[in-house]
Amino acid sequence: MKKVRTPSQVEAATAARKRALFVAAIAAAVGVIMLLLSSTFLALHCVVAAAVALSGGIAAARAAIPIEQQSFRSAGATGGIYAALGYALPFMIYNFARYLSVNGQTVAERAAELTPDQIAMMEQFNVVLGAEFFRGQDVSYIFGYLLFALLFGWILGIVGGALAKRQMA
């Protein structure tokens, strides 16, 4: 059975989505800047994505709470997910471009970037450094960013919605 929403709940959800799209656009710009600064510093990307998701949740909930007081969770989740996906999108596009550009030359360049310890560990586990290895790595980054954005966007968006409700109370 479909849940029936009141007009104020629909209006609050619309306001939250509008604010979330605005925050997602800003987050995408931040993602591009982070990508240009460092495309390989994964831990920093995750921390910034979490902060972006939290702020997206706060922003969307602040837009929705004056319309419908109890919409803070759903509005926060919407804002957090949109913002985190906006932030992750440049990294997903970058890794997709790397996936498409794998050839003999890029394999050699990427293999040269590995440390001797990494190469020794790969040899120990019989991992063959070739095009398939790097394509698999790129695909794992694409879906890793997607899953991180969805999961942490949802969780931290809800937290951001609760913080917005507390601040506005």
N, C-alpha and C positions, 0 to 999 in steps of 0.2 A: 504494500500500500504506500502510495506516494505521500510524503509529508507535506502538509498544507502550510504555507508560509503566509504570515500576515503582511499587509502592505508596508508596514514599517520595517519588517525583516527584509523584504525585497529591496526597499530603498537603501537600507543599511548595507546590504550585500553589494549593491551597485556602487555606492560611495566607496566601499572598501576596495572593490576591483579597480575603480578609476585611480585611486591613490596608489594601489599596488602596482599598476602599470607604470605610473609615473616613477615610483621608486625602482622598478625593474629597469627602466631606461637609464636612470642614474647608476644603478648597479652594473649595468652592461658597460657603461663608460668607465667605471672604476675597474671592471674586469679587463678591459682593453689596456688601461694604464698599467695594471699589475702584470699583464702578459708582456707588455713592452719592457717593463723593468726586469722581470725575471720569469721566464716561462717554465723553469724547472724547480722552483722553491715551493714544493707541494705543501709543506706544513704551514707556511705563511698564507698560501691560498686558502687553506681550510679555515684558518683563524679569521681571515678577512671575510670569507663566505659566511661564517657563523655570525659575525658582527653585522653583516649586511642583512642577513635573515632576521636577526633580532630587531634591527631598526625598521625593516620593512613591516614586521608585525606590529610594532608600535605605531608607525605612521598610518597603516590601514585601519587599525583599531581606533585611533583618534578620529578618523574620518567617520567611522560607523557608530561609535558609542553615543554621540549626541542624538542620533536618529533612533537607535534601538539599543538600550543599555545592555541587554544580555547577548549582544552579537560580538562581544570582544574576542571570544575564542575563535569563532569561524573567520572573523575579519582578520585577526592576527595570523591565523594559519594561511589565509589567502595571501596576505602581504608578505609573510615570510617565504612562502614557496615562490611567489613571483619574483621577489628580490633575489633570492638565492639562485633561481634559474637564470635570471638576467645576468648575474655575476658569472655564473658558470658557462654561459653560452660562448663567450670568446675563447675560453680554454677548450671547449668541445670542438669548436670550429677549427682552432689551431691544430689540435690532435687529429682531426679528420683530414686536414690538408697534409699533415705529415704522413698519415696512412696512405693517402693517394700518391704521394711523391716517393715512396720507397722504391729505390733501385740500387744497383750495384754501388754507385758512388755514395749515396746516402747511408747505405749499410756500413761501408767502410768508415765514413765520417762518424757515425753514431757509435760504432764499435771502438773507435779511437778515443771517444770521450769516457769510456768505462775505465775504472781504476783496476789495477792489477788484482786486488782482492776480489772485486766483482767477477773478473774473468776467471780467477781460480775457483770461485764458488760455482760458477756456471759449468766449468769443466768437471768439477767434482760430481755434479748432478747430471752430467751428459747433456747439457743444454747446448744446442747448436746455434751459434750466432749467425743469423742470416736474415733474409727478408721476412720470412714468416715470424721469426721471433719479434722483430721490431713492429710488424703489423699487429701482432697480438698485443704488444705493449701499448700501441696507440689505441686500439679498440678498448683495452681495459681502462685507459685513462678517460676515454669518451664516456663510457658507462659509469665509471667511478665518479666523475664529476656530476653526472646526471643523478645518480643515486644519492650522493652526498647532498646535492641541492634539494632534492625532494624530501629526504629524511630530516636533515637539519633545518631546512626551511619550514617544515611542518612543526617540528618540536620547538624551535626557537621562535617561530612566529606566534605560537600559542603563548609562550612565555612573554613575548613582547606585547601581546594583546592583554595579558593579565597585568603587566606593568603599566600599560596605558590606562586600564580601568582604575588601577590603584592611584595613579597620578591625577586622574580626572575626578576622583571621588571626593 
